[in-house]
């Protein structure tokens, strides 16, 4: 009996074109693992710290990833309907006061908040 994937993963175009090439090599290698964690349960992320975002990014969630002395955030949005359930990864970049994600808020209907 294998692991059942509960959510389909989708990547925003800028994640693959801009964010991933700028990540340190260890995070580039681990990126697929983070996608697998989110595909199983984007709310309970197998021990990877996650939280709801506030302010302009209310309704989005983030994984907090530490790499050496830097903190990175993988920002994502969960869609429960229409089927199939999916997680859209919007950004994966270093977090800091001078490095805020440039995410345009998407239509919020059909998203489940928890």
mmCIF file of the C-alpha atoms, coordinates in Angstrom:
data_MODEL
# 
_entry.id   MODEL 
# 
loop_
_atom_site.group_PDB 
_atom_site.id 
_atom_site.type_symbol 
_atom_site.label_atom_id 
_atom_site.label_alt_id 
_atom_site.label_comp_id 
_atom_site.label_asym_id 
_atom_site.label_entity_id 
_atom_site.label_seq_id 
_atom_site.pdbx_PDB_ins_code 
_atom_site.Cartn_x 
_atom_site.Cartn_y 
_atom_site.Cartn_z 
_atom_site.occupancy 
_atom_site.B_iso_or_equiv 
_atom_site.pdbx_formal_charge 
_atom_site.auth_seq_id 
_atom_site.auth_comp_id 
_atom_site.auth_asym_id 
_atom_site.auth_atom_id 
_atom_site.pdbx_PDB_model_num 
ATOM 1   C CA . UNK A 1 1   ? 0.000   0.000  0.000   1.00 0.00 ? 1   UNK A CA 1 
ATOM 2   C CA . UNK A 1 2   ? 1.517   3.329  -1.095  1.00 0.00 ? 2   UNK A CA 1 
ATOM 3   C CA . UNK A 1 3   ? 1.082   6.888  0.005   1.00 0.00 ? 3   UNK A CA 1 
ATOM 4   C CA . UNK A 1 4   ? -2.055  8.525  -1.382  1.00 0.00 ? 4   UNK A CA 1 
ATOM 5   C CA . UNK A 1 5   ? -1.583  11.974 -2.882  1.00 0.00 ? 5   UNK A CA 1 
ATOM 6   C CA . UNK A 1 6   ? -4.446  14.209 -1.723  1.00 0.00 ? 6   UNK A CA 1 
ATOM 7   C CA . UNK A 1 7   ? -3.620  17.492 -3.491  1.00 0.00 ? 7   UNK A CA 1 
ATOM 8   C CA . UNK A 1 8   ? -2.344  18.221 -6.969  1.00 0.00 ? 8   UNK A CA 1 
ATOM 9   C CA . UNK A 1 9   ? 0.662   20.581 -7.018  1.00 0.00 ? 9   UNK A CA 1 
ATOM 10  C CA . UNK A 1 10  ? 0.836   23.479 -9.470  1.00 0.00 ? 10  UNK A CA 1 
ATOM 11  C CA . UNK A 1 11  ? 3.754   25.889 -9.776  1.00 0.00 ? 11  UNK A CA 1 
ATOM 12  C CA . UNK A 1 12  ? 3.369   29.525 -10.675 1.00 0.00 ? 12  UNK A CA 1 
ATOM 13  C CA . UNK A 1 13  ? 5.472   30.367 -13.742 1.00 0.00 ? 13  UNK A CA 1 
ATOM 14  C CA . UNK A 1 14  ? 7.735   32.723 -11.774 1.00 0.00 ? 14  UNK A CA 1 
ATOM 15  C CA . UNK A 1 15  ? 8.634   29.984 -9.286  1.00 0.00 ? 15  UNK A CA 1 
ATOM 16  C CA . UNK A 1 16  ? 10.316  27.942 -11.998 1.00 0.00 ? 16  UNK A CA 1 
ATOM 17  C CA . UNK A 1 17  ? 11.693  30.872 -13.991 1.00 0.00 ? 17  UNK A CA 1 
ATOM 18  C CA . UNK A 1 18  ? 12.852  33.216 -11.217 1.00 0.00 ? 18  UNK A CA 1 
ATOM 19  C CA . UNK A 1 19  ? 12.753  31.697 -7.725  1.00 0.00 ? 19  UNK A CA 1 
ATOM 20  C CA . UNK A 1 20  ? 14.223  28.207 -8.181  1.00 0.00 ? 20  UNK A CA 1 
ATOM 21  C CA . UNK A 1 21  ? 17.352  29.267 -10.096 1.00 0.00 ? 21  UNK A CA 1 
ATOM 22  C CA . UNK A 1 22  ? 18.120  31.787 -7.312  1.00 0.00 ? 22  UNK A CA 1 
ATOM 23  C CA . UNK A 1 23  ? 17.848  29.234 -4.484  1.00 0.00 ? 23  UNK A CA 1 
ATOM 24  C CA . UNK A 1 24  ? 20.952  27.647 -2.933  1.00 0.00 ? 24  UNK A CA 1 
ATOM 25  C CA . UNK A 1 25  ? 21.685  24.225 -4.422  1.00 0.00 ? 25  UNK A CA 1 
ATOM 26  C CA . UNK A 1 26  ? 20.544  22.258 -1.307  1.00 0.00 ? 26  UNK A CA 1 
ATOM 27  C CA . UNK A 1 27  ? 17.121  23.980 -1.447  1.00 0.00 ? 27  UNK A CA 1 
ATOM 28  C CA . UNK A 1 28  ? 16.861  23.341 -5.179  1.00 0.00 ? 28  UNK A CA 1 
ATOM 29  C CA . UNK A 1 29  ? 17.399  19.638 -4.428  1.00 0.00 ? 29  UNK A CA 1 
ATOM 30  C CA . UNK A 1 30  ? 14.852  19.665 -1.576  1.00 0.00 ? 30  UNK A CA 1 
ATOM 31  C CA . UNK A 1 31  ? 12.173  21.533 -3.532  1.00 0.00 ? 31  UNK A CA 1 
ATOM 32  C CA . UNK A 1 32  ? 10.579  18.298 -4.777  1.00 0.00 ? 32  UNK A CA 1 
ATOM 33  C CA . UNK A 1 33  ? 10.379  17.025 -1.176  1.00 0.00 ? 33  UNK A CA 1 
ATOM 34  C CA . UNK A 1 34  ? 8.508   20.171 -0.119  1.00 0.00 ? 34  UNK A CA 1 
ATOM 35  C CA . UNK A 1 35  ? 6.090   19.642 -3.011  1.00 0.00 ? 35  UNK A CA 1 
ATOM 36  C CA . UNK A 1 36  ? 5.497   16.071 -1.845  1.00 0.00 ? 36  UNK A CA 1 
ATOM 37  C CA . UNK A 1 37  ? 4.819   17.248 1.717   1.00 0.00 ? 37  UNK A CA 1 
ATOM 38  C CA . UNK A 1 38  ? 2.244   19.743 0.437   1.00 0.00 ? 38  UNK A CA 1 
ATOM 39  C CA . UNK A 1 39  ? 0.602   17.145 -1.809  1.00 0.00 ? 39  UNK A CA 1 
ATOM 40  C CA . UNK A 1 40  ? -0.097  14.947 1.228   1.00 0.00 ? 40  UNK A CA 1 
ATOM 41  C CA . UNK A 1 41  ? -1.517  17.630 3.542   1.00 0.00 ? 41  UNK A CA 1 
ATOM 42  C CA . UNK A 1 42  ? -0.859  21.355 3.081   1.00 0.00 ? 42  UNK A CA 1 
ATOM 43  C CA . UNK A 1 43  ? -2.216  22.100 6.573   1.00 0.00 ? 43  UNK A CA 1 
ATOM 44  C CA . UNK A 1 44  ? -0.225  19.532 8.598   1.00 0.00 ? 44  UNK A CA 1 
ATOM 45  C CA . UNK A 1 45  ? 3.109   19.583 6.782   1.00 0.00 ? 45  UNK A CA 1 
ATOM 46  C CA . UNK A 1 46  ? 4.972   16.588 8.240   1.00 0.00 ? 46  UNK A CA 1 
ATOM 47  C CA . UNK A 1 47  ? 6.914   18.669 10.755  1.00 0.00 ? 47  UNK A CA 1 
ATOM 48  C CA . UNK A 1 48  ? 7.922   21.466 8.372   1.00 0.00 ? 48  UNK A CA 1 
ATOM 49  C CA . UNK A 1 49  ? 6.926   24.742 10.085  1.00 0.00 ? 49  UNK A CA 1 
ATOM 50  C CA . UNK A 1 50  ? 3.967   26.369 8.324   1.00 0.00 ? 50  UNK A CA 1 
ATOM 51  C CA . UNK A 1 51  ? 1.573   29.195 9.100   1.00 0.00 ? 51  UNK A CA 1 
ATOM 52  C CA . UNK A 1 52  ? -1.166  31.417 7.725   1.00 0.00 ? 52  UNK A CA 1 
ATOM 53  C CA . UNK A 1 53  ? -0.047  34.729 6.285   1.00 0.00 ? 53  UNK A CA 1 
ATOM 54  C CA . UNK A 1 54  ? -1.641  38.034 7.229   1.00 0.00 ? 54  UNK A CA 1 
ATOM 55  C CA . UNK A 1 55  ? -1.991  41.505 5.787   1.00 0.00 ? 55  UNK A CA 1 
ATOM 56  C CA . UNK A 1 56  ? -1.952  41.715 1.992   1.00 0.00 ? 56  UNK A CA 1 
ATOM 57  C CA . UNK A 1 57  ? -1.360  37.947 1.844   1.00 0.00 ? 57  UNK A CA 1 
ATOM 58  C CA . UNK A 1 58  ? -4.290  36.892 4.039   1.00 0.00 ? 58  UNK A CA 1 
ATOM 59  C CA . UNK A 1 59  ? -5.609  33.579 2.777   1.00 0.00 ? 59  UNK A CA 1 
ATOM 60  C CA . UNK A 1 60  ? -2.190  32.285 1.775   1.00 0.00 ? 60  UNK A CA 1 
ATOM 61  C CA . UNK A 1 61  ? 0.082   29.942 3.734   1.00 0.00 ? 61  UNK A CA 1 
ATOM 62  C CA . UNK A 1 62  ? 3.856   29.580 3.958   1.00 0.00 ? 62  UNK A CA 1 
ATOM 63  C CA . UNK A 1 63  ? 6.418   26.941 4.795   1.00 0.00 ? 63  UNK A CA 1 
ATOM 64  C CA . UNK A 1 64  ? 9.349   28.328 6.800   1.00 0.00 ? 64  UNK A CA 1 
ATOM 65  C CA . UNK A 1 65  ? 12.614  26.773 5.622   1.00 0.00 ? 65  UNK A CA 1 
ATOM 66  C CA . UNK A 1 66  ? 15.959  27.479 7.290   1.00 0.00 ? 66  UNK A CA 1 
ATOM 67  C CA . UNK A 1 67  ? 19.163  27.176 5.269   1.00 0.00 ? 67  UNK A CA 1 
ATOM 68  C CA . UNK A 1 68  ? 22.369  28.066 7.115   1.00 0.00 ? 68  UNK A CA 1 
ATOM 69  C CA . UNK A 1 69  ? 21.756  31.548 8.553   1.00 0.00 ? 69  UNK A CA 1 
ATOM 70  C CA . UNK A 1 70  ? 19.002  32.471 6.084   1.00 0.00 ? 70  UNK A CA 1 
ATOM 71  C CA . UNK A 1 71  ? 15.240  31.931 6.246   1.00 0.00 ? 71  UNK A CA 1 
ATOM 72  C CA . UNK A 1 72  ? 13.259  31.068 3.139   1.00 0.00 ? 72  UNK A CA 1 
ATOM 73  C CA . UNK A 1 73  ? 9.508   31.042 2.616   1.00 0.00 ? 73  UNK A CA 1 
ATOM 74  C CA . UNK A 1 74  ? 7.590   28.840 0.254   1.00 0.00 ? 74  UNK A CA 1 
ATOM 75  C CA . UNK A 1 75  ? 4.273   30.648 -0.210  1.00 0.00 ? 75  UNK A CA 1 
ATOM 76  C CA . UNK A 1 76  ? 1.270   28.697 -1.417  1.00 0.00 ? 76  UNK A CA 1 
ATOM 77  C CA . UNK A 1 77  ? -2.489  28.790 -1.778  1.00 0.00 ? 77  UNK A CA 1 
ATOM 78  C CA . UNK A 1 78  ? -4.879  25.883 -1.212  1.00 0.00 ? 78  UNK A CA 1 
ATOM 79  C CA . UNK A 1 79  ? -7.898  25.261 -3.442  1.00 0.00 ? 79  UNK A CA 1 
ATOM 80  C CA . UNK A 1 80  ? -10.406 22.704 -2.169  1.00 0.00 ? 80  UNK A CA 1 
ATOM 81  C CA . UNK A 1 81  ? -12.865 23.094 -5.041  1.00 0.00 ? 81  UNK A CA 1 
ATOM 82  C CA . UNK A 1 82  ? -13.591 22.671 -7.849  1.00 0.00 ? 82  UNK A CA 1 
ATOM 83  C CA . UNK A 1 83  ? -12.011 19.217 -7.988  1.00 0.00 ? 83  UNK A CA 1 
ATOM 84  C CA . UNK A 1 84  ? -9.269  18.201 -8.077  1.00 0.00 ? 84  UNK A CA 1 
ATOM 85  C CA . UNK A 1 85  ? -8.005  19.680 -4.824  1.00 0.00 ? 85  UNK A CA 1 
ATOM 86  C CA . UNK A 1 86  ? -4.766  21.526 -5.466  1.00 0.00 ? 86  UNK A CA 1 
ATOM 87  C CA . UNK A 1 87  ? -1.967  23.577 -3.978  1.00 0.00 ? 87  UNK A CA 1 
ATOM 88  C CA . UNK A 1 88  ? -0.539  26.407 -6.054  1.00 0.00 ? 88  UNK A CA 1 
ATOM 89  C CA . UNK A 1 89  ? 3.023   27.334 -5.118  1.00 0.00 ? 89  UNK A CA 1 
ATOM 90  C CA . UNK A 1 90  ? 3.415   31.059 -5.720  1.00 0.00 ? 90  UNK A CA 1 
ATOM 91  C CA . UNK A 1 91  ? 6.877   31.910 -4.409  1.00 0.00 ? 91  UNK A CA 1 
ATOM 92  C CA . UNK A 1 92  ? 9.975   30.316 -2.881  1.00 0.00 ? 92  UNK A CA 1 
ATOM 93  C CA . UNK A 1 93  ? 12.553  32.906 -1.908  1.00 0.00 ? 93  UNK A CA 1 
ATOM 94  C CA . UNK A 1 94  ? 14.657  34.247 0.925   1.00 0.00 ? 94  UNK A CA 1 
ATOM 95  C CA . UNK A 1 95  ? 12.590  36.051 3.517   1.00 0.00 ? 95  UNK A CA 1 
ATOM 96  C CA . UNK A 1 96  ? 13.651  39.388 4.880   1.00 0.00 ? 96  UNK A CA 1 
ATOM 97  C CA . UNK A 1 97  ? 12.568  43.012 5.197   1.00 0.00 ? 97  UNK A CA 1 
ATOM 98  C CA . UNK A 1 98  ? 14.060  43.916 1.808   1.00 0.00 ? 98  UNK A CA 1 
ATOM 99  C CA . UNK A 1 99  ? 12.836  40.802 0.041   1.00 0.00 ? 99  UNK A CA 1 
ATOM 100 C CA . UNK A 1 100 ? 9.045   40.717 0.049   1.00 0.00 ? 100 UNK A CA 1 
ATOM 101 C CA . UNK A 1 101 ? 7.300   38.403 -2.426  1.00 0.00 ? 101 UNK A CA 1 
ATOM 102 C CA . UNK A 1 102 ? 5.626   40.012 -5.410  1.00 0.00 ? 102 UNK A CA 1 
ATOM 103 C CA . UNK A 1 103 ? 2.434   37.985 -5.310  1.00 0.00 ? 103 UNK A CA 1 
ATOM 104 C CA . UNK A 1 104 ? -0.671  39.391 -6.856  1.00 0.00 ? 104 UNK A CA 1 
ATOM 105 C CA . UNK A 1 105 ? -3.703  38.338 -4.807  1.00 0.00 ? 105 UNK A CA 1 
ATOM 106 C CA . UNK A 1 106 ? -5.789  35.828 -6.727  1.00 0.00 ? 106 UNK A CA 1 
ATOM 107 C CA . UNK A 1 107 ? -9.519  35.303 -6.756  1.00 0.00 ? 107 UNK A CA 1 
ATOM 108 C CA . UNK A 1 108 ? -10.311 34.030 -3.254  1.00 0.00 ? 108 UNK A CA 1 
ATOM 109 C CA . UNK A 1 109 ? -13.441 31.992 -3.936  1.00 0.00 ? 109 UNK A CA 1 
ATOM 110 C CA . UNK A 1 110 ? -13.254 28.219 -3.547  1.00 0.00 ? 110 UNK A CA 1 
ATOM 111 C CA . UNK A 1 111 ? -10.371 28.400 -1.077  1.00 0.00 ? 111 UNK A CA 1 
ATOM 112 C CA . UNK A 1 112 ? -10.696 26.850 2.328   1.00 0.00 ? 112 UNK A CA 1 
ATOM 113 C CA . UNK A 1 113 ? -9.276  28.769 5.265   1.00 0.00 ? 113 UNK A CA 1 
ATOM 114 C CA . UNK A 1 114 ? -8.134  26.888 8.280   1.00 0.00 ? 114 UNK A CA 1 
# 
